[in-house]
Amino acid sequence: MKENRLRNEISRVKDGEELMRYLRHSGEFNGAVLTPEPALILLDLNMPKMDGREALREIKADPVLHHIPVVVLTTSRVEEDVVRSYEFGVNSFIIKPLTFQGLVDAMKALGRYWFEVVALPS
């Protein structure tokens, strides 16, 4: 992200349970001022505690959160993961490139697409 000079604020969480607390402004993230709604969620399917598949299901089933675009960014090449992610409402599924330069290029394209090309709700 720094390599591509994306100006968007980036928030990170360590696992799926923390992600859901962040999105719902609960626990240590109590208060919307501390946790602004993300314009985009980059989701790893293999997060600890609550994996990305379950987090995706919860996000897309929640009437308050379902409109937030979710992009799966994962090492998984399992066809079932791709199919199920789209069934649960993911907006894009990206397999992480194997090299750092590949990841930089993918993030550049992702940032350009989601923050320059696509119209997102404000």
C-alpha positions as CSV (number, residue, x, y, z in Angstrom):
1,M,0.0,0.0,0.0
2,K,2.8,2.4,0.8
3,E,4.7,1.5,-2.3
4,N,1.6,2.6,-4.4
5,R,1.1,5.7,-2.3
6,L,-2.5,5.1,-1.6
7,R,-3.9,8.0,0.4
8,N,-6.7,6.0,2.0
9,E,-6.5,5.4,5.7
10,I,-5.8,1.8,6.4
11,S,-7.1,-0.1,9.5
12,R,-5.9,-3.6,10.3
13,V,-7.3,-6.3,12.6
14,K,-5.6,-9.5,13.6
15,D,-8.5,-12.0,13.3
16,G,-12.1,-12.4,12.2
17,E,-13.6,-11.8,15.7
18,E,-11.7,-8.5,15.9
19,L,-12.9,-7.6,12.4
20,M,-16.5,-8.0,13.5
21,R,-16.1,-6.0,16.7
22,Y,-14.4,-3.3,14.6
23,L,-17.3,-3.2,12.1
24,R,-20.0,-3.3,14.8
25,H,-18.2,-0.7,17.0
26,S,-18.2,-3.0,19.9
27,G,-15.7,-4.1,22.6
28,E,-12.4,-2.2,22.3
29,F,-13.8,-0.4,19.2
30,N,-16.9,1.1,21.0
31,G,-17.7,4.4,19.3
32,A,-18.0,5.2,15.6
33,V,-15.4,8.0,15.8
34,L,-12.7,5.4,16.7
35,T,-13.7,3.0,13.9
36,P,-15.0,4.7,10.8
37,E,-16.8,2.5,8.3
38,P,-14.4,1.2,5.7
39,A,-14.9,2.0,2.1
40,L,-13.5,-1.5,1.3
41,I,-12.7,-4.6,3.2
42,L,-9.7,-6.7,2.1
43,L,-10.5,-10.1,3.6
44,D,-8.2,-13.1,4.2
45,L,-10.0,-16.4,4.2
46,N,-7.5,-17.9,6.6
47,M,-7.8,-15.6,9.6
48,P,-7.6,-17.1,13.1
49,K,-10.5,-17.4,15.5
50,M,-13.2,-16.6,12.9
51,D,-12.1,-17.4,9.4
52,G,-12.8,-15.1,6.5
53,R,-15.6,-17.3,5.1
54,E,-17.6,-16.9,8.3
55,A,-16.8,-13.2,8.6
56,L,-18.0,-12.7,5.0
57,R,-21.3,-14.5,5.7
58,E,-21.8,-12.3,8.7
59,I,-21.0,-9.1,6.9
60,K,-23.2,-9.8,4.0
61,A,-26.1,-11.0,6.2
62,D,-26.0,-7.9,8.4
63,P,-28.3,-5.1,7.1
64,V,-26.0,-2.4,8.5
65,L,-22.8,-3.9,6.9
66,H,-23.9,-5.7,3.8
67,H,-23.3,-2.7,1.5
68,I,-19.5,-2.5,2.2
69,P,-17.6,-3.9,-0.7
70,V,-15.5,-7.0,0.3
71,V,-12.5,-8.2,-1.7
72,V,-11.1,-11.6,-0.7
73,L,-7.3,-11.5,-0.9
74,T,-6.0,-14.9,-0.1
75,T,-3.5,-17.6,-1.0
76,S,-6.3,-20.1,-1.5
77,R,-6.6,-21.5,-5.0
78,V,-9.4,-23.9,-4.0
79,E,-12.3,-23.6,-6.5
80,E,-14.8,-24.1,-3.7
81,D,-13.5,-21.0,-1.9
82,V,-14.0,-18.9,-5.0
83,V,-17.5,-20.3,-5.7
84,R,-18.6,-20.0,-2.0
85,S,-17.2,-16.5,-1.6
86,Y,-19.3,-15.3,-4.6
87,E,-22.3,-17.1,-3.3
88,F,-21.9,-15.3,0.1
89,G,-21.7,-11.9,-1.7
90,V,-18.0,-11.1,-2.1
91,N,-17.4,-8.3,-4.6
92,S,-14.0,-9.7,-5.9
93,F,-11.7,-12.6,-5.3
94,I,-8.0,-12.1,-5.7
95,I,-5.4,-14.8,-5.3
96,K,-2.3,-13.3,-3.7
97,P,0.6,-13.2,-6.1
98,L,3.7,-15.2,-5.2
99,T,6.2,-12.3,-5.4
100,F,6.4,-9.0,-3.6
101,Q,6.4,-7.1,-6.9
102,G,3.3,-9.1,-8.0
103,L,1.6,-8.0,-4.8
104,V,2.6,-4.4,-5.3
105,D,1.2,-4.5,-8.9
106,A,-2.1,-6.2,-7.7
107,M,-2.5,-3.6,-4.9
108,K,-2.0,-0.8,-7.4
109,A,-4.6,-2.2,-9.8
110,L,-7.0,-2.9,-6.8
111,G,-6.6,0.7,-5.5
112,R,-7.0,2.2,-8.9
113,Y,-10.2,0.2,-9.6
114,W,-11.9,0.6,-6.2
115,F,-10.9,4.2,-5.5
116,E,-10.7,5.8,-8.9
117,V,-12.9,3.8,-11.3
118,V,-15.8,2.5,-9.2
119,A,-18.5,4.7,-7.7
120,L,-19.0,3.7,-4.0
121,P,-21.7,4.9,-1.7
122,S,-20.6,7.7,0.7
